[in-house]
């Protein structure tokens, strides 16, 4: 595999762990608010080889607890991703995988093979609005299968939604709650306009702190824990 970036240390991307983060190239969604446009449209100039990433990890075994694999969408890489995860696990690291849930088969194989310790899955919108929000045709059955897989899995996981007022109404958030009912952990993420796939979204806004708190309380009727980021 080739990667689009390597963050050598992060204290916030794997709960309670000191981690590094690698970015896979390519995505099957085109979310306008994506803050990694060069990964989505595959215009990364300075790629990093898998060999270089593994060499970096070999020199950090005493300093890092975990590796976060994010994107782009990592599961697009199929067997190559699973092979990379095996090499990371063989070095003694915990693995967190970020995914949009479009490839439940690869997700299941990673979980069943004990190649991941934590999965963070984005819930972009209610199922009824997915194609509209991600700007691509979507197999919502695959999204649902990934949700069900994680809810029934022993692996640690979280669901999360980046909330933009123009794309996500209060009714949408309630619908998401019903669709992930029984989940252990869910996070509402405040939209921060930075570098985006669609620059027009720099003008978009999110909800107030008070509105987020109301959403959090509502979501806690569906999930064990709802947090705000």
Secondary structure as UniProt FT lines:
FT   STRAND          2..10
FT   TURN            15..16
FT   STRAND          19..24
FT   TURN            32..33
FT   HELIX           37..40
FT   TURN            41..42
FT   STRAND          48..49
FT   HELIX           50..58
FT   TURN            61..63
FT   STRAND          66..70
FT   HELIX           74..77
FT   HELIX           78..90
FT   TURN            91..92
FT   STRAND          94..99
FT   HELIX           104..112
FT   TURN            113..114
FT   STRAND          118..122
FT   HELIX           127..129
FT   HELIX           130..134
FT   HELIX           140..151
FT   STRAND          156..163
FT   TURN            165..167
FT   HELIX           170..179
FT   TURN            180..182
FT   STRAND          185..190
FT   HELIX           199..203
FT   HELIX           209..219
FT   TURN            220..222
FT   STRAND          225..228
//
